Amino acid sequence: MDIEADLDMDIEADLDREYNGMEKRDFSVEPFTDNEWMRDSSTMTEDVVDTGFEDDYNEEVDEYSSSGDSDYIVDPEALVDDWDVDMREFHNSVDEIEWFGEHSHALHNISDEVYGLEVINSNVFESAGLEEDMRKRMLKNLNKKVACSSGEVHAKAFFVGQNFKTKKEVKEHIKLLAIHSRRDLRIAKNDKIRVRVVCRGIIPGTDGECDGGPSTNSKVTCKGKKVNEKKESCPFAIQISRSNEVEPWLVKTVNDKHLCLKTRNVKACTSKFLAGTLLQQLDANPKIPVTALHDELQRKYELGLSKMKVFRAKAMAKEQIFGDYERQYGLLRDYSLELMNTNPGTTMKLQVYPEPNLVSDTRKFKRIYVCLGALKTEYMAGRREMLGVDGCFMKGPFPGQILTAVGFDSNNGIYPVAYALVEAENTSSWTWFLECLGEDLNLDASCNYTFISDRQKGVIPSIAKVFPQAEHRWCLRHIHENMKLQWRGDECRDHLWNCADATTNNHFVRAMSDFCAFNEETHKWLSKIPTVHWARSHFSGRAHSDCLLNNLCEVFNSKLEEGRDKPIITCLEYIRIYLMNRHCIVQKAIDKCIGTLTPTATALVDSVCAIWDKILNGENAQEPEQWVHPCYRLDTWKAMYFNKIDPINGRSMWPKSDCPTTLVAPKHHIQVGRPKKKRRRAADEPKNQTRKLSRKFLTVTCGKCHNKGHNSRTCKGQGGPRQRTVVGSSEGVAGSSQGVAGSSHAAARAKQKIPF
């Protein structure tokens, strides 16, 4: 599969420019007692049931996780660069899409002209003595196109001698003919060897209806007795049959003549048929509203369709495109094998809920962990021992969390390392995720890595347990959100940032003293938080980064928003395809770079003048590039994106797992109220990001007489003649928000000679 993407660097300037709110989450802490079923590139084992409890989800799930959103919130002062990846062409390879409906047969421009009755002699046609050339000439003459009265040439929907392999194709062809011709076609005869199609449409001039059409029989009196009188019915008829149950179906009788009226109520136009016509459109634009689809389908087929039918059709089409939510859990093991076969070195770990009945052949899904082989090996070549960890919630019918671990690359861009889908963001799931991450990156309990996260109560004890010697930074924005619960205002925020941004201990002490002088209570609250978690002056410096915000994960989570409402394998594929495309885009940018440093490092070095001054003054100083750490070199950046993430095959080519149990979907937890897909905003955060100036204390100006104090609807000439105003004043006509600005008004005043 060829991947072509244009290089377009996105500095994330479109993200939020202010501190957005996130409420403090509360979780209970329990010991970690989980086992896992592990799959890696070399060994495969069966499921090992963990010893946890299924009720962990009900007890520890956070209301914020289901109703709020903790993703793509960044601070404008610490933006993280990332590349724009076009995911509009994302296509699901899990389910094989069958393009049925109008894409199966070409029935456009079906003629309503009268072709007459055509009957083929089955005995002569099927006899062994008939020469093949004569048979072909007969079918060729029967299949000729006929010109209508207007001179246009149309193809027949059915013609004598037409073959169908199965009865399903016959019925589908009949359905398409009924929809395109807008006729009430019915199957009057349907058995193993015969199918007869008639039309039950309403004929003008007939009275009474029977079974959706005109009455064909009525009682009349003849010689004192009531007898049946046959009324006129639509002569349309098609006979399709076969000699035995193994032969193909053959059209033997065709009468295309219609005497009935067209109708807008065709029963053949079902929601399943409409779903087949919407597959390609929804694959390209899944967010198209039902109202737009309803109007488009009514114009296309000229039929009366209810919005509910279109809604069901859209749901069926989306399910066929993106896959069924429950059915994809049973394909997880096959998907894991395929992903590891196409991407060597990939680690996938799957965990299930405990099953009391050991003889049961099903297991409930609980967690899955993915670390692609290319990301695992190349991240270690970056020489930056820092990872940001965060979670964002799933939006489908099965609640869950996506846990991510994201690092820095040599150009100060994000570098996703691993991700997992878990039941909830709690201590147990975070501990399991970090232990899996430590095994892939060869991190033990004595490692001195640097992690940055929010103050979620599940991740803090997990990092302390799995990596007790690691440096753990807390996102300063979340500290500020907790502070805003009691102390708000820009001054408190500025003092907090001054304290956190201080690079030396003396500057930090001075900033804290200023904060204490401003607000002693807030200073006492902040002093209780260990400075090693949030102040730059107390960082170890091992990570080669002094970032204070967890923008790494926030930026990555924003890229996954479109995939979080899809079924589980489709969601995992969305993440993998995004990473695959991003790798190729960054590689194209690397190929265009020159020099020894990355573009970001080069820009930073060019702004430093101390080394240049030493060289100009004759001191023995190395080149400025030699003073930079190897993690910022262009060669290091190339090594991080040297290997590629390979695509996978379609589901029909996936290997089959030999595990004796079948995975099923977890328990569906119905949330209270309407399903929420947006994050919960802070109390002081405006719901509408589009800010407008307040009209308070402003005087309205009439649009007719341009006097103040009333509008054009209540204008009666009150207020007297307009007074001369000074240009630029608060009450002026020009340069004021209340003035009559614009060239058109100025020209009108010039014609009327109205003084300013």
N, C-alpha and C positions, 0 to 999 in steps of 0.2 A: 504494500500500500504506500503510495507516494503521499508525502505530506508537504504541502506548499503553504507557506505563510509569509506575509509581508512583515518586514521589520518595522516596528513602530514602538518607540520607547514611551512608556507611560509613567509619569512621575507621581501618579495617584493624586493629582491636584483636584480631582473631582470628588474626593472623599470628604468627610465631614471636617469643617474648619474649626470646630469648637469641641470642648470636652463634652462627650455625650454620656448620659447616665447609665449606670448599671447598679442594681441593688445588691446588697450583700446577701450571699447565699448561705444557707444553713444546712449542714448535713451531719448525720450521726456517724461516728467512727466505729468500725468493727474490725476485728483481726482478719488478715488475709489468709484464706484457706483454700484457694482455688488451684486446681490443676488444669492442664490444657491438653488439647489434641494438637500436636505440632506437625506442620508440614514444611519441609525445606527442600532445597534442590537436590538433596542426596538421599534422604530417607523419608519414608512414608509410614505412618502408624495409624492405627484405628483410633476411634474416639475413646477418650478417658473421661468419665463423668466426674465433674468437680463436686466438692463436698459443701458448696455454698447452699443457700436456700433461695427458692424462687421468690419468697416474700421480700428479699432485699430490695427489689425494685420498688415495691409499694411503700416500703418504709423510708427509703433514702432518696427517692426521686424528688427533685426540687421543682416547685411550682414555677420558678423562674425558667427552668430548662424547657418547659412546655409552652409557656406563654411569652417568654422574652427571647431576646437574641443578643448574644454577646460578641457578634462578629463585626468585622470591617468598621471598627471605630479607631481612628488614628488621631494623633495630635498634629496640628500643622507645623509645630516646631521640630518634629522628629519624623518626617516622612521617610518611608522606606521605598526605594526604587523597585519597580517591577516592570515586566514586559507585558504588552497587550497581546493576549492570546484570543483569537477568534474562535469561539465555540458554537457558532451558529450552525455549523455543518455537523454537529455531533449526531451520530447515528448509532442506535442500539444494535449490537450484534448478538444479543442473547436469544431473542425470539425471531424465528424466521417469519417474515411478513409475507402474507399471501395477498397479492394485489388482485382482489376479486372485485366484482361489480362492473362498472363501465369499462374498466381496463381489460376485461377478459375478451370481449368481442366488440367489433366495430359495428355499432347499430345506428350511427348517425345518419341523418337524412333518409329515414325510412319512408318509402313512398306509400301514399294512401290511394294510389291509382288502382283501378280494377284490372287484375291480371287474369281473371277467369279461373275456372277449375282445371287443375292439372292432375292427372292420375297416371301413375306408372304401373305397368304390368310386372308384378313381382316375379311371376313364373318365368317370363321371358328375360327379365333383367338379371335374375339370379341363376339362370340355367348355365350349365357348364359348357353348352355348345355355342354360346354367344362369344364372338371374337372380342378380344380386348380393345382393338381399335374402334369397333362399333360401339362398345360400352362407353368409351371416352367421348366419342362424338355425341352420343345421346345426352350425357351429363353436361357437355359443353353447350349444347343447344338449350337445355333446360335452365342453365345458369346465366344466360345472356341478360345483360342489363337492359332495362326498358326506359324509354324516354317518356316523361309525363307530358301533359298538355302544354305546360309552360316551356318545354324544351329541355328541362334539366334531366340529367341521367341519375337514377337512383339504383341502389343495390337492394335486392330482396333480402328480408330477414330470414325467410324460409324459402327453400326451393326444392322441387322434387328431385330426389336422388341425393340430398344432403345427408352426410353421415355424422353420427355422434357416438363417441366411445361409451359413455355412461348416461344413465338417466339423469344424473345430477347436472350434466352439461345441458341436457334437453330442457330441464326446468329452469335453469339459469337463463337460457336463451329466451324462453317464453316470458320470464319475468322482465328481462330487458326490453323485449318487444312491447309488453304492456305499458311500461313506464314511458318509453320514448314515443309511442303512438297515443298515449293517454286513453287507452281502451280498457274495458272491464273484461279481461280475458280470464277464463276459468278452465280448469282441467276436468273435463266431463268423464273421461275414462282413464284409469290409471291402474295397470296391473303389470305383471312381469314381462309382457311382450307387447303391450299396446299403451299408447298415450294419445288421447284425443283432446284437442283444444278447441273451445268454442268461445263466442263473445256473448256476454249477457248485458250488453249496453242497451240504453233506452232509445227506442226508435220514435221519431216525431210522429204524432198523430195517434199513437196507441195509448190506451187507458189502462191503468192498473200496473202494478209491479209485482214481480214474483222472484224471490231470492236475489234481490238486488237488480233485477232487470224487468223487461216487459212481460206481461202475462201471455203465455203462448196458447193456453186453452181457456175456453169460457163455455158456459152452459147456455144452449139455445133450445127452443121448443120446435120439434119437428113431428107432425102428425100426433100431437098430444103427448109426445115423449121428449124429455130433456137429453140432448146429445151434446158432445164436445165439438166446439168449433175452433179449429186451429188458426190462431192469429199469426201475423207476420213477425218473424224474428230475424236477428242479424245473421246473414248467410256465412259469415266468417267461420272457417273450419280448417284445421290442420290435423292430419292423421300421421302419426309416427309409430313405427312398429319394428319388430325384428322376428326372424323365423324361429329362433330358439334363444335360450338364456346366455349363450356364449357369443352370439353374433352381435355386431354393432347395430345401433339404432339407425333406421333409414326413414327419411321423410318420403311418404308415398302419395299423400293428397294435400294440396294447398289451394285454398280459396281465400284470396286477400280482400275480397269485397266487404266493405262496411256500409251498413245503412243506419247505424246508430250514431248518437252524438258523442263527442269527446267529453271526458269528465276530468275534474280536478281531484277526485277522490279515488285513487288507484291503490288497492290493497297490496299490490306487489311492491310498492315503495315502502319497505319496512326500514326500521332503524339500522338493521344489519346491512342492508343494501347501501344506505347512505354512509355508513361507516367505511365501507370499501371505497367510496368516492372521495372520502376526506383524508385518506391515509397520507398521500403525498403533501397535501396542504398543511396538515397538522404536523407532519414531520419537519416542515420548513418553518412553521409558525405555530408552536403549540399554545400560545397565549391568545389566539384569536377569539374574540367573544362569541357566545352562542347567537346573539342577535345578528351579528354580521354574517355568520354561517347560515342562519335562517333566511335572511333576505337573499343571499347569494343562491341558495338551493332552490328557493321558490322562483327566482328569475330563470334559473338554468333549466328546470324541468317543467315549469308552469303548472305545478301541482300545489294543492293546499296542504301544507305541512304545519303541524303544531310545534311550538318551541320545545315542548317536552320531548317530542320524537327526535328533534335535532340534538337536544342535550344528551339523550341516550346514545345517539349515533356518535357524538364527539367522545363520550366516555368509552365506548367500545373501541373506537379508533386509537385513542391514547393508550388503552390497555394493550392493544395489539402492537403499537409502536414501541412503547417503553417497557412492556412486559407486565405480567400479573404480579401483584405484591406478594401473595402467598406462594405461588408456584416457583418463584425464583429462589426461595430458600432451599428447595430440594435440589437445585442445580449448583449450589455453592461449592460442593466438593469437586465437581467436574470443572467448574470455573477455576478453582485453585490449581488443579493439575495443569490446565491449559496455560494459565499465566506463568507457572513455574517452568513449563516446557519451552515457552517462547522467550522468556526472560531469565536466563540462567542466573543463579545466585539469589533469586527472590525467596524471601521468607514469608510464609503465611501460617498463622496460628488460629485455630478455630476452637471455640469453647461452647459447651452446651450446658443446659440446666440438668440437675440430677433427675433421674427417672426412677421412681420407687419400684416400678415393675421391670425387673431386669430382663424379662423375656420379650419386652416390647420392642418392635422393630422401628420405632420412631424416637427422635430426640429433638427437644426444643432448642432452637438457636439462642445463644446468649451474646457472644462476642466474636469478632474477627479482627485480626491484626495483619497489616500488609506493609512490607518494606521491600521495594523493588531493588533488584540486584544492582542496577546501574547507580541508583541513588546511594546505596549502602557503601559501595566501594569508592565512589568518587567523592563523597563527603569527607572521608578521612584524609583525602589529598588536599583539602582546603586549608588545613592547619589552623582552624578557628574553633576552639573548644567552647562553643556557646550554642545553646538551643532554647528556643521559645516553645512553650507548651500551652495549649489552650483547647477549648472544646466549643462546638456549636451544635445546635439541636437539629434533629431530622424533622421534616415537615409532612411525612406520609402518615398512613394509618397506624403504623407501628412506631411508637415513640422511642427515641434513642438519642445518642450523642455521637458526634464525630470528633475523636481526639486526634490532634495533630502535633507533630514535632517538626519545627522549622528552624533552620540555621541561616547563617550569612554566607554568601559566596564572596569571591575576591573583589567584586565590584560593589560591595555593600548592598546587593540585592538579596531577595529571599531565596532559600534553598530548601524546599520541603524534603524531609528525610523519611518519615513514616507516618502512617495514619491508621486509625482503627475505628470500628463501629461497635459501640458498647451499649449496655442497657440504660445506664445513667452515669452522670458525672459524680462519682463518689470515691471514697478512699479505696475500696476494693478494685474498682475498674482502673483508677489511676495507678495503683501499685502494679497491677497486671500489665498495663501498657508500658510503664517504665522498666519493668523487669524484661519484657520482650525487647525493648529498645536497647537496654544494656547488653543483652546477649548479642544483638546484631552489631553493635559498635564496639564490642569488647570492653565495656565499662564495668568495673567491679565496684565494690563498696568503698574502696580507697581512692577512687578517681577524684580529680579536682576540677571537674567540668563546671561550667556556669550555666544555670538555668534561670529563665525569667518567665513569670506567669502572673496571673492575677492572685487575689487573696482568697480564692475559693477554698473552702475548708477541706476538700478532698485531696487537692494536689499538694498542699503544704506538708501534711504528715507523710504523704507518700514519698516525696522527694527526700525528706529527712530520714525515712526508713531505708529506701533503696540506695541512696547516695548520701550517706551522712557527712562525708567530707567535701561535698560539692558546695559551690557558692550559689545561693538562691536569691535572685533579685525579685522584688515585687514591683509590679507596674505602678508607676507614680500616679497615673490617672485614676486608678481604682482607689488609691489612698486618698486622693482628692475627693472622689465621690463619697467616701465614708466621712470625710471631714465636712462636706457640704450638708450632711444630715443635721449638723448642729451649728456650723459656722459657714455662712455663705459670703459671697462678695469677691470682687476681683482683687482686692488687697490681700485677702487671705491666700488666694491662689498664687499671687505674685510672690509673697513671702515664702510659701512652700517651695516654689520653683527656685527661688534664690538659694534656699538651703540645700536643695537636692543638686543644683547645678554647680555648687562650689567644688573646685578641683583639689584644694588643699585643706588641711585641717584648720589652719588659722582662718581662712575665708569662711569655712563652715561655722566655726564658733562665732564669728562676727555676724553672720546671717541669722543664726539662731538667737543671738542677743537682740537683734533688731526685731525679730519675730516676737520675742518675749515682751519687748517694750510696746509692741503694737497690740497684742492680745495674749495675756498670760495664760488663760485657760486653754486656748488652742495650742500654745507652746507646750504646755504640760501633756496634752493629749498626744502630740506628735513625738514628744521625747520618750514615750512609752514604746514606740515602735523601734526595734533595733536598727541602728543606722547602717549596718552592713547590708541591709536589704533594699535601701532606697537612696542613699547618698553617694555621689560619685567620689567624694573624698575618702570614703572607706571601702571602695572596691579594690579587689586584689590586682586587677589589670591583666590577669591571665587570658581573658577572652579577647583581647585586642579590640574592645568595643566598650564605650561608656554609655550605651543607650539606657534610658530610663523607662521607656515604654515598650510594651509587648506588641509593637506594630508588626513584627514578623508574622505572627499567627493571624492577626487581624486582617492583614492584606491577603493572606492565603485563603482565609475563610470567605472573604468577599468574592473570590473567584469561584467558589464552590456553591454559591447560592442557588444557581439554576439546577443543580444536580441533587439537592438535598430533599426534594419532594418526590423523587423517583424511587422505584423498587430497589432492593438492596444491591443486586448485581449491576443494574443500570447506574446506580449512584457510584459504585466502585469503578465502573468503566468510565464514568464522567471524570472522576479524579485522575485516573490513569491517562486518559486521552489528553487532558489538560497538561499534565506533566510531560507527556510525550511531545506535544506541540511546543511547549515552552522550551524544552531542551533544544529543539531544532531552531527556534527563533534566536535564542541566546548564542548558539553556535554560529549562526550567520553574522551576528554582531561581532563575535570574537574574530572571525576571519577578516573583518575589515579593520581591525585595530592594528596599530603599529606602535613600536616602542617597547619598553621593558615593563611598564606598569599598566594597570587597568585604567580606563578613562576616569573613574572617580578618584583613584589615588593620584593620577597625574594632575588633575585639577587642584587637589589639596596641596601637592608638593609645589606647584607653580605659585601658590599664594604665600609660601614661606620664604622669607628673605634672609634669615640669619645665616644659612649655609652659603648662599651666594655672596653675602658680605665677607665671609671668611675667605672665600676663594679670591674675591677681588682684592682683598688686602694682603694677598700673598701667603696666607697661612696654608699649611698642608692639610687640606680637607678633601675628603672623597666626594665623588659626584653625588648630587642630592638623591638619586635613585638608590644609592648604596645604603642610605640611612633608613630605608623603608623595610618593614618586615616582609619576609618572603610570602606571606599570605596575600599580599596586595600585588604580586607580580602577575604579569600577563600569562606566563607559563603555568602558574598555579590555577589561574582561571580556566585555561584550556584543559588542564587535567581534570577539573571538576565537571566538564561537559564533554569529555572525550567519548565516552560510551553513550549509546542511544537506548532509549526505551522502545522496544519492539512492539508492533501491533499483535493482536491475537486473531485466531481463526474464528469462523462462524460456529454457532453452537452445534451444527451437524458434524463438525470435525473435532469436537472436544473429546478427550479421553474419558472413559467411564470409570468412576471410582468403584473399587471393590469392597468398600466399607459395607458391612451387613445392615447398618441402620440408615434410615432416611431422615434427613433434616426437615423439620416443619417450622412454621413461623412461630415467634414467641406469642405470649398472651397479649391480646389486643386490649389496651387500656384506653377506654373512652374518656376523653377529657371533658371537664365540665364546661358547658357553653359552646359558643361557636369556635371551630378550630382556628388557632392563631398562628400566623406565619410571620409576623413582624416582631421585632425585639421590643422589650418593655423600655420605655423612655423614662428618664429621670423626672422628678417632680418639677424642676425648674426648666426643663427642656421644652421648647416650643414644639407642638405637634406638627405644625407646618413649617418646613425649613425655609419657605419663601417669606421673607420678612417684609413688612410694609410699614410705612410711616403712619403714626397715629393721627387721626383727624381731630383729636381732642384739642380744645382751645383755638380751633381755626374757624374763621368766619366764611360762610358759604357765599359764593358769588353767582349772580343770576347770569344765565347764558344768553338772555335776550337783551336786557338793558345794561348789563355789566355792572349793576349796582350791588352792594353787599347787603346781607341780612335776609335774603330770600332766594329762592330758586326759580327756574323758568316756569314751573307748573303753577306757582302762586304769584307770578309776576303780574302786577297791575300798574306798573309805572311808578310804584312807590319809591321813595328815597330821593326823588328830585334829580336834577342833572348831576352827571358825574363830576367829581371834584378832581382837580389836578393833583397828581401824585408824583413823588420823587422816584426816579428810576433807581432800583437797587434797594429801596426801603422795604420793610416788612409788609407794608400795605401797598407797595407799588404794583403797577401793572406788569412791568418788565423786570426780570431778575428775581421774581418771587414765586413761591409755590402757589399763591392765590392769584397771580397776575394772568392777564390774557396774553399768553405767549404764542408765537408762531407767525410765520410770514403771511398766512392767509388773513389773520386778524389784523395784522399791521397794515396790509394793503387795503382792507375794508375801512380802517380808521383814516387812512390817507385820502380815500375817496370822499368820505363823509366829513373830513376836516375836523375830526374830533380832537381837541387838544389833550395832551398828556397831563 
